[in-house]
Each structure stands twice: as C-alpha cells, then as structure tokens.
C-alpha cells in the first residue's frame, strides 16, 4: 500500500516505452502490406522497406540529443508529456500519407519521440524509486517496450496499416493524461531549489509515514547547484560512469539483436512455419516473458549476475547460428547473396528436416538470453550511475550511441556477407560483454543513487 502511488507514477511513465514499442513493432506487419499496395506512390521496394524500418533509429538518435537537453532544462515530467506531441504528429502524417516521403517523415517523428522517451523514462523512474524496488521498476521500461512490440505484431494481424497507426496513437495520449497528475522527481526539484515541492513529491511517492526530511537532506547533500562545464569531464566521477554507460549501449547493439530479429521471419519460413506473422508473435512473447522474469528477480540477484547469464546464453546461441549457417550454405561464395531467403533455400537435400530447427532453437535462446539481461539492464544502469549534474548530457550520449549503432546494424546487416563468420563475430562480442561486465560495471543493487555517486567520487 505504501508503494501504491510510486507504482502509479511508474505506470504513467512506462506508457512512454509502450508507445516506443509500438513504434518499433509497427514496421514488421506493415512492410509486407505496403510492398503489395496498389498505389505506386506508397508501394515499398526492398531498399525503401529497409529505410522505412531503420529511419526510426535516426529520429531516435536526434531524440537522444534533444532529450538530454530537455531533461535538465524543463524537467523529467514535462519532457515526458511533451513526447506525446511528436508521437501523435508522426502517426497523423503516416495516416494521411500520399507518398513514401510522408511515410518516412512520420517514422522520423515517431523515432524522435522514442529517443526522448528512451532517455527520460529511465531517469524519471530511477529518481522517484527507492533502492529496494528500483531494479524491478527500472526493468519495467524494457518490459513495456517488448509488450508494445508484441502488441503491434498481434494488432497487425487484424488491422490495415492506417488503422494500426490510429491504434498506436493511444498509449502516448493516455501517458499525457496520467503524467499530468504525477509529481516531478524530488532530485530535479531540489536542483531547482524548490524544497517544499520536493517534500510534497516525496510525500506523494513514499506515503505519509516516512521521514521525508531525512531523504530530502540525503539528496541535498549531493545536489551541486553550479552548472556543468566541459572541463569537469576530466573528473573521474563524471567521465568513468559516462564511459561505462556508452560502452554498455555499444555492446547491447553489437551482440546482433537487431540483425537476428531482422531475419526472424526468414528463419521461421525456412523452418516450415507457414505463417511468419504468427512466428513474430511467438518471438515477441518469448521477449515479454523473459523480460518479466528479469524484472522480478533483478533486485534479488543483482545486475551483474544477470548480465553474465545473458551474455553466456547469447554467445552460445549465436555460435549455434554460425554452425547452422556453416552447415546450410553450400559454398562460401554463395554467402554473398544479398537475399538471405534465397541463400537459405539453397540448403542441400536431406538437411531440411533437422537443421532449420537448430536455427529456430538458436533464435528462441538468443531472444530469451537478451531479454534476461542485456535488453533491460543497460537502460537501468544508465539511469543509476550518472551524477545528478551530468545526468542529462551523459544520458544523451548513451542514447545517441545506442540508436546510431542500432541504425548501422539494422541498415547494414542486409548488405554484409551473411556467413557463419558474421554470427561467430556476434558470439565473440557477447563474450566481450561478459568480460567488460566483470571488470568495469559496478553492482548497484540496494544502493541509493547518492551512494552510487559517492562510489564514483
């Protein structure tokens, strides 16, 4: 009961990641439909489809920069409420689209909103939570993202692309309504010298029977009023968490999650799944289940243990993928076909019954492993380790890194030489993730944000 209003504030905030999940999931059911439409102005060829899927990540990279500015200037709450404008505007452009460029512009706008959301929501949740539940509530960000992706997949089975865009507007509108009743974070209010509002915010979030004055003093001891100058990035307490956050985002993307998801439908088709849309729903369901498991256990196991387990599972599954491609591709020279489906369908006779199932098992294992650790935890750790004065600019750098890498992996993987070596490279990166975690990532379980900041100092 004491945490009820905290959970309500978290629910209002994570409607943003739900919207962001719908943005990511929207392209999967819509691209096949738009590639068959009768209107030549809207029909997508394979290159245009690739841009339709990946241009969101460019909008999101810009959103990361803008979000880093907004979160420190106008606050966490107002930044989130402002996100609903580009979300709804982007879908309105898509709904009214008369040509491909309008589709691209709509996707960029929804990507911009997604970039701001992916930065602001983890910061908001980490600053309103107390240490005992911060891990669980922070993991709800990724849980709602994968729920949104799954929702878009399921709705895409029944709805045409314009009606699906109408549906995708709803989460951001509900977020705007709910967030208008929620408090700003106590840390931002104290940074703005609004002590009475900070106490009122703590009273709302913690209930009336807690020592708000004590928590307020703890935060005040860490609030430094002066602005952040570029010279301060020579200070290890600022540059070390920044480098850790950027590296986590880099490693999250180079494990190949977007590349593997990009070819999920192809792999299921090759494994004789007749309905590849239903296969996408299966993959989405695996993601939701294992992200939920991570959210439930993260405050007991800690962050690092889940990153180790996740990294090992992904290394194993991408190594199995590599083995599958090594056995499937007739000769190395054939691996340069840009159409992977053609390449997969040139499997030697006699391997059809068993080998595709190796790919399906590898895919399921990879998605489960990613959802358990490297999906939610980099976003959670990003929201925990930055000092208050550098939180906006440091989070912006992390989000920019994540989305730029996502763009390169999503856009360029199609043009890479798809061989077993590509997947073994992903496996090697997953092993590097584990080594990086062991040596550089601090365990933040059970610590207050002030204690984490003091650790880096």
N, C-alpha and C positions, 0 to 999 in steps of 0.2 A: 504493500500500500504506500509505503514511504517513497518508493521509486516510481509510482504511477505517473506523476507529471513529467518526470525525466524520460520515461518510456514514450509518453505522448509527444514530447518535444523531439525525441529521436525519430518517431514515426513520421512526424510532419517533415523533418529534414530529409529522410530517406525516400520520400516521394520524388525527390530530385533524381537520385540514382535510378529509381524505377523508370522515370522519363528517359534517362540516358540509356537504359537497357532497351527500351522500345526503339530508340534511335538506331542502336547497333543492330538490333534484330530485324528492323524494317526492311533492309535490303535483301535478306535471304529469300523470303517468299515473293518479293516484288520484282526482282531482276528477271526470273523466268517469265513472269507475266508481261513485263514491259518489253521483253525480247520478242513477244508474239503479237503485240497490239497492231491493229490495222493502220493506225495513224503513223505515217513515216516520220513525222516531226517528233514523235515520242518513242519510236522503236529504238531499242538499245542494241548495238552490236557488241562483240565480246570486249573490245577496248573501252567502249563507253560504259559497259556494265562494271568493268574494273574501276573506272573513275567514280561511278555512282556509289560503289561500296567504300572506296578509300578516301574520297574527298572530305568525308565527315572528320577524318583524323586531322586534316589540315585546319579545318574550322576549330577543332578541339585544341590544337596546339596554340592557335591565336587566343582561344578562350582561356588557356592556362596563363598566358601573359596578362590578359585583361583581368582575370580573376585574382591574380597576385596583387594587382593594383587596387581593385575594388575592396578586397577583404580587409585591407589595412586602412582604407580611406572611409568607406561608408559602413563598415561592419559586416559581421558574418550573416546576420539575419536579413538585412536589406539586400545584400549581394544575392542571397538565395531567392528572395522574392523577385528581384529584377531578372533572374534567369528565365522566368516564365514567359517574358516578352519574346526573346528570340526563339524559344521552343514553339510557341503558338504561331508566331510570324512565319517561321520556316515551314511548318506544316500547311499553313494557309497558302504559301507560294506553291508548294507541291500539289495541293488540292486543285488550285486554279491553273496548273501548268499547261502551257500550249506548245512548249518545245523542250528539248533536252537541257538547254541552258537554265531554264526556270527550275527544272528538277535539281540540277547541280547547285543552284543558288539556295534553294530550300534546304538541301542537305548541309551546305556550309553553315547556314544559320542555326540549324539544329545541332550541328557539331560545335559551334561557338558556345551555345548554351551548355552542351555536355562537358566542354572543357572547364567552364566556370564551375559547374556542379561538382566535377570530379576533384576540384581543389577545395571548394568552400565546405562541402558537407563533412568530409573527414575532420577538418579543423573545428567546425561547429560542434560535432559530436564529442570530440576529444576534450573540448573546453567546457562542455556542460556536464560531462560524466565524472563519477568518482572512480578511483582506481579499481575497485572490486568488479565493476561491470564494464569498464572502458573497452576492454578487448572484445567482449561479446557485442556491445553496441557498435563499436567501430567496424566489426566484421559484417554487420548488417548492411553496410554500404555495398559491398560486393554481392551479398545475398540478394539485394534488391535489383542490382544490375542484371544478374543472371536470371532473376524472376521476370524482369522486363523483356529480356531476350526471348525467354521461353513463351511469354505472353504474346509477343509479336509473331513467333512461329505458329502458335496454335490459332491465333486470330487470323493469320494469313491463309490458313486452310479454308476458312469460310468467307472472308471478306475480300472484295476487289481492292486494288491499291489505293484509290481515292478514299474509300470508306475506312480502310486501315489507318490512313493518315488522320482522319477525323477522330478515330478511337485514341490514337497516340497523343492527341492534344489534352485528354482528360487528366492524366496524372499531374501535369505541371499546373493546371488550373486549380486542382484540389490542393496542391502544395502551397500555392499563393494564398488560398483561403486559410488553411491551417496555420501557416507560418505567421500570418498577421496577428495571431493570438499568442504566439510563443515569445519568450524573453530573448534579449540579446545575451551573449555569453558574459559571465562576470569578469573574465580576464580582459575582454575588449573594453568593457565599461570602466574598469579601473585604469586601464591605459589612457582612457579619455578623461580621467579624474572625475568620474560620476559614481562616487562611492555609495550614495543612497540607492541609486538604481541597481548597482551591483548587489547590494544586500537584498533588495527586493527580488532580483533574479535568483539568488541563492535560496531565498525563502520559497520561491515557486518550485525550484528544481529539487531541493533537499527536504522540503516539508518544514513545519514549524518547530520540531523538537530537536533540532541540530544546532550546534554552536556556529552560527553564520559568521560572527565576528572573528573567530579563530581562523576559519578558512579564508576569510577576506584578508586578514593580516598575512597569512602564508603567501597568498597571491601577490599582495602589495610589496612584500619583501623582494619579489623577483621582477616587479614591473619597473622598467627603467624608462623614464619619461622622454629622454632625449631621442632624437631620430637616429636612423641607421645611416652611417656614412660608408662609402666604398672601402675606406681604409680599414674598417673594422673586420672585413673579411680575411685579414691576416691573422685574426684571433682564432685559435684552435676551437674555442667553444662555439664559433659560428661556422667556420669552414669544414670542420670534421663532420658534424651532422648533415651539412649540405652535400658533401661528397658521398656519404653513406646513402642518403635519400636518392640522389641522382643515379648512383650505381644500382640500387635496388630496382629502380624503374627501368634502367637499361637491361638488366638481367631478366626482368619479368618478360620483356618483349622478345629478347633473342633466344629464349627457350623454344620459340616457334609456335606459340599458342595460336596466333592469327593465321599462320600458314597451314597448320593442321586443321583448324576449323574451316578455312577456305576450301579445303578439298574433302571435307567430311562427306558431303553428298556423293561425290565421285566414288569414294571408297565404299560407301554403303551400296551404291548401284552395282559396283563390281562384285560385291558380296551377295548379289542377287536379291537385295531388298528392292521390291518393285516401287514402293512409294518413298522417294528420297526425302519428301517433306516430313513424313512421319519419322524418318530416321533423324532428322534435325530435332524434332520434338524429344526423341529418346536422348540425344546428346545433351540438349538443354535441361532435361530432367535430371540427368547424372550430375550436371554442374550445380543445379539448385540443391540437390540432396547433400552433396559433399561440402558445399559452402555452408549449409546449415549446420552440418556436423562440426566444421571448423569453428563456427560462431559459438556453439555450445561448449566446446572443450578448451577454447583458446586461453581463458583466464585460469584454467587449472594446469594445462600443460606448459604454457608459456609460448612465446613467439618463435624462439629459435628451434625448439623441438619439431614444431610443425613445418618450419622451413626445411629442416633436414629431411624429414619423411617425404615431403612434397618433392624436393629436389631428386632424391633417390628414385622415387616412382617415375618421375618424368624422364630421368636418364635411362632407366630400364625400358620404358615404353617406346621412346624414340629410337633406342638401339634396336628394338624388335621391329619397328617401322623400317629401319635401314635394312635389316635382314630380309624383311618382306620384299622390299624393292630390289634387293640384290638377287633374290630368287625369281622374281616376277619378270624383270626386264630381260629380254632375250640377249641383247649385247649392249655394252656400254654406249656404243654410238647411237642407239635408238633413244637414249635417255635425253637427247636434246630436243625431242618433240615438244613444242610449246603446249600442245593439247594433252594433258595428263590422262584424260579419259581414254584417248586413242592408245596411249602407251600402255595403260593398264589392261586394255582389251586385247593386247597382243601377247597375253600370257600363253606360255607353251601348253599344249593339250595335256590333260591329266592333273594339272595343278589347280583347276577351277574349284574343286570341292573343298579343299582344305586351306589353301593359302589365303583367300580373301578373309576367312575368319580370323587369321592371325592379325590382319590389318584392323578388323573391327574390334578385337580384344585390345590391341595396342591403343586404338583411338579411345576406347572407354577408359582404359587405365590411365592414359595421359590426361584426359579431361578431369577424371577424379583426382589425380595427383595435383594438378594445377589448382583445382578448386579448394583443396585441403590446405594449401599454404601460400604458394606464390601468386595466387589470384588475389585473396583479400589482404594478406599481411603487409606487402609493401605500402599499400594505401594507409593502413593503420599505423605503421611505424613512422611514415612521413608525417602524420598528424600529431605524433607524440614527441619527436626528438628535437624539433626546431625551437630555439629560444623565441620568446614572445615577440621581441622587437624585429626579428628576421623572419617571422613565420610566413608573411605574405610573399616576399621576394623568393625565399627558399622553396616554398611550396610551388610557386610559379615555375621555377627552374625544373623541378621534378616533373610536374605535369607536362611541361613543354618537351622534356626528354622522352617521356612515356609515349606521347602522341606522335612525335616525329619518328621514333623507332617503329611505332605501330604502322605509320604510313609506309615506311620503307619495306617492312616485312609484308604487309598486305598487298602493296602495289608491285613490288619487285619479285616476290617469290614465284609468281606466274612465269616470269622471264628467266629465272635461274635454271640451271641444268638440274632437272629433278632426278637425282640419283640417290642410291643408298648413302653416298657420302654427305649429301645435304642433311639427312636426318641424323647421321652419326655426328655431324657438326652440332646440331641441336642438342644431342645427348652429351657432347663434351661441354657445351655451355651449361647444361643442367648440373654437371659435376662441379664446374667452376662456381656455380651458385652456392653449392654446399660448402666449398672451401671459403668463399667470401663470407658466408654467414658465420662460420666457425671463428674467423679471425677479426671481423670488423663490426658485425651487427650486435649492438648491446641488447641484453634482455630487459624489457620494460615492464614485464608482468608485475602488478601490485605496487608500482611506484607512482607517486603523483607526478604531474608534469613539472613541478618545481624541483623535485628530486632528480628527475632525468636531466633537467637543465643544469643543476648543480654538478651532476656526474661529468658532463662535458666540460664544465668550467674547471 
